[in-house]
Amino acid sequence: MKAAVIEKFGDFDTLQIKELETPSPKAGYVLVKILASGVNLLDHYIRKGEIVSELPFPHILGADAAGEIAQLGEGVNGFNEGERVIIVPGFPGDESHLDIRPTATAPSFGLPGLHIPGTYVQYMEVPAYAIVKDNTGLTVEESATLGVPLATGVHAVKGVGEDKAGDKVLIQNGASGSGSIQIQIAKALGAEVATTVRSDEKAAYAKSLGADLVINTTNEDLVVKVQEWTGGTGADVTIDNLGGDVLAQSINATKATGIIVAFGFTAGPEVKFDIRSLFFGLKQLRGSMASDVEHLNWGLEQVAAGKIKPTLDGTFLLSEAGDVHKLLAEGKVKGSHVLLPWA
Ligand SMILES: NC(=O)c1ccc[n+]([C@@H]2O[C@H](COP(=O)([O-])OP(=O)(O)OC[C@H]3O[C@@H](n4cnc5c(N)ncnc54)[C@H](OP(=O)(O)O)[C@@H]3O)[C@@H](O)[C@H]2O)c1
């Protein structure tokens, strides 16, 4: 089978196609024929060596995928060959850790493409508990965009951020793969949403996703705009997908006693802020990482109900994985992108 692998950390061209042996599923496992693999900015950071300093090379990247069951391992019940499924974006390797919550704290937790071989591949062998049935009614390309953005978004917005109906929520970087889904999650929960972008084109896109207020931070002051929008109090919840020098603004745009969820570091991994801006207002800065299968299932129910729509922006060949990383890294895209391993 074909896989897009890296043999070392490096630039976009380190991603190369390699022929690997097709696995055959162990007892309790299934072999999934991957029909579309979702690409996340995280994959780019892993490829560069910015997430972990060692990997067993050759390493297959990719955390997201949708496909169909090619083969059932011994003892697997409840699934049929040919059935459409989505790979759970992160799960324990040891079945005895299945009930640990948050799942990412399980000692055997593995994210495909990081801790275990990933989804940029034609076939993937996973435990049967690491797939969910795809009842969304979407195309397989659309389904492949959902895993990480949807499940981690539900974790961050609904779980860690405790966003609820009537809240005013600020979502930083609303046109990104994660932000574009988080806007819709917050709306599905009944919240009002403000979001940030850096171009008029992305502002129109964020608006089309249901954002009530779109702030273009190239010519508008984020904190002033959010204060105006909330009558001077600040957002109830802020999802900070950016980090870097943006986190200080996220704190200042959040109301006293509000929650700021640190979710990403697109603007940089190191942050600086006035500590008084946090504790004088009794604000809470919380981290959110990965997701539980319950977050994925809740999100997929919203998708099936038409409340959250996939944000597929482009499809590419598996051999173009490096080009997609480049597009993402250069910020030339909005929404999510997939690779087609069989095209
Ligand atoms: N915590 C978790 O569980 C989790 C899960 C998934 C992803 N993440 C993190 O969430 C973040 C977003 O991921 P993603 O896949 O949604 O990203 P993405 O779609 O690739 O978004 C990248 C976009 O960010 C925009 N951006 C806005 N402000 C920026 C700035 N100051 N510097 C650089 N780019 C800026 C760029 O567009 P413009 O230039 O047009 O603004 C760029 O297109 C990443 O840091 C990722 O690691 C966390």
The ligand as an SDF file (V2000), in Angstrom:
LIG
                    3D

 48 52  0  0  0  0  0  0  0  0999 V2000
   -5.6890   21.8660   21.5840 N   0  0  0  0  0  0  0  0  0  0  0  0
   -6.0380   20.9810   20.6600 C   0  0  0  0  0  0  0  0  0  0  0  0
   -6.5690   19.9100   20.9580 O   0  0  0  0  0  0  0  0  0  0  0  0
   -5.7890   21.3340   19.2250 C   0  0  0  0  0  0  0  0  0  0  0  0
   -6.3990   20.5900   18.2020 C   0  0  0  0  0  0  0  0  0  0  0  0
   -6.2150   20.9880   16.8740 C   0  0  0  0  0  0  0  0  0  0  0  0
   -5.4460   22.1090   16.5820 C   0  0  0  0  0  0  0  0  0  0  0  0
   -4.8520   22.7970   17.6080 N   0  0  0  0  0  0  0  0  0  0  0  0
   -4.0720   24.0070   17.3370 C   0  0  0  0  0  0  0  0  0  0  0  0
   -4.9550   25.0150   16.9120 O   0  0  0  0  0  0  0  0  0  0  0  0
   -4.2710   25.9170   16.0480 C   0  0  0  0  0  0  0  0  0  0  0  0
   -5.0670   26.0700   14.7670 C   0  0  0  0  0  0  0  0  0  0  0  0
   -4.9730   24.8740   14.0110 O   0  0  0  0  0  0  0  0  0  0  0  0
   -5.7080   24.7780   12.6250 P   0  0  0  0  0  0  0  0  0  0  0  0
   -5.4370   23.4490   12.0250 O   0  0  0  0  0  0  0  0  0  0  0  0
   -7.1010   25.2360   12.8080 O   0  0  0  0  0  0  0  0  0  0  0  0
   -4.9280   25.9230   11.8170 O   0  0  0  0  0  0  0  0  0  0  0  0
   -5.0680   26.4210   10.3300 P   0  0  0  0  0  0  0  0  0  0  0  0
   -6.4110   26.1220    9.7970 O   0  0  0  0  0  0  0  0  0  0  0  0
   -3.9230   25.9120    9.5380 O   0  0  0  0  0  0  0  0  0  0  0  0
   -4.9240   27.9990   10.5770 O   0  0  0  0  0  0  0  0  0  0  0  0
   -3.7900   28.6890   10.2710 C   0  0  0  0  0  0  0  0  0  0  0  0
   -4.2310   30.0990    9.9430 C   0  0  0  0  0  0  0  0  0  0  0  0
   -4.0270   30.9110   11.0520 O   0  0  0  0  0  0  0  0  0  0  0  0
   -4.1190   32.2610   10.5910 C   0  0  0  0  0  0  0  0  0  0  0  0
   -3.5250   33.1760   11.5510 N   0  0  0  0  0  0  0  0  0  0  0  0
   -4.1970   34.0810   12.2700 C   0  0  0  0  0  0  0  0  0  0  0  0
   -3.4130   34.7700   13.0580 N   0  0  0  0  0  0  0  0  0  0  0  0
   -2.1680   34.2980   12.8630 C   0  0  0  0  0  0  0  0  0  0  0  0
   -0.9040   34.6570   13.4080 C   0  0  0  0  0  0  0  0  0  0  0  0
   -0.7600   35.6120   14.3210 N   0  0  0  0  0  0  0  0  0  0  0  0
    0.1550   33.9470   12.9740 N   0  0  0  0  0  0  0  0  0  0  0  0
    0.0460   32.9900   12.0440 C   0  0  0  0  0  0  0  0  0  0  0  0
   -1.1470   32.6210   11.4960 N   0  0  0  0  0  0  0  0  0  0  0  0
   -2.2400   33.2940   11.8970 C   0  0  0  0  0  0  0  0  0  0  0  0
   -3.4850   32.2470    9.2000 C   0  0  0  0  0  0  0  0  0  0  0  0
   -4.3670   32.9030    8.3160 O   0  0  0  0  0  0  0  0  0  0  0  0
   -4.2760   34.4840    8.0870 P   0  0  0  0  0  0  0  0  0  0  0  0
   -2.8270   34.7800    7.8180 O   0  0  0  0  0  0  0  0  0  0  0  0
   -5.1610   34.7260    6.9160 O   0  0  0  0  0  0  0  0  0  0  0  0
   -4.7770   35.1200    9.3350 O   0  0  0  0  0  0  0  0  0  0  0  0
   -3.4550   30.7540    8.8350 C   0  0  0  0  0  0  0  0  0  0  0  0
   -4.1220   30.5040    7.6060 O   0  0  0  0  0  0  0  0  0  0  0  0
   -2.8730   25.3380   15.8440 C   0  0  0  0  0  0  0  0  0  0  0  0
   -1.9730   25.9840   16.7260 O   0  0  0  0  0  0  0  0  0  0  0  0
   -3.0510   23.8850   16.2300 C   0  0  0  0  0  0  0  0  0  0  0  0
   -1.8700   23.2910   16.6750 O   0  0  0  0  0  0  0  0  0  0  0  0
   -5.0330   22.4330   18.9000 C   0  0  0  0  0  0  0  0  0  0  0  0
  1  2  1  0
  2  3  2  0
  2  4  1  0
  4  5  1  0
  4 48  2  0
  5  6  2  0
  6  7  1  0
  7  8  2  0
  8  9  1  0
  8 48  1  0
  9 10  1  0
  9 46  1  0
 10 11  1  0
 11 12  1  0
 11 44  1  0
 12 13  1  0
 13 14  1  0
 14 15  2  0
 14 16  1  0
 14 17  1  0
 17 18  1  0
 18 19  2  0
 18 20  1  0
 18 21  1  0
 21 22  1  0
 22 23  1  0
 23 24  1  0
 23 42  1  0
 24 25  1  0
 25 26  1  0
 25 36  1  0
 26 27  1  0
 26 35  1  0
 27 28  2  0
 28 29  1  0
 29 30  1  0
 29 35  2  0
 30 31  1  0
 30 32  2  0
 32 33  1  0
 33 34  2  0
 34 35  1  0
 36 37  1  0
 36 42  1  0
 37 38  1  0
 38 39  2  0
 38 40  1  0
 38 41  1  0
 42 43  1  0
 44 45  1  0
 44 46  1  0
 46 47  1  0
M  CHG  2   8   1  16  -1
M  END
$$$$
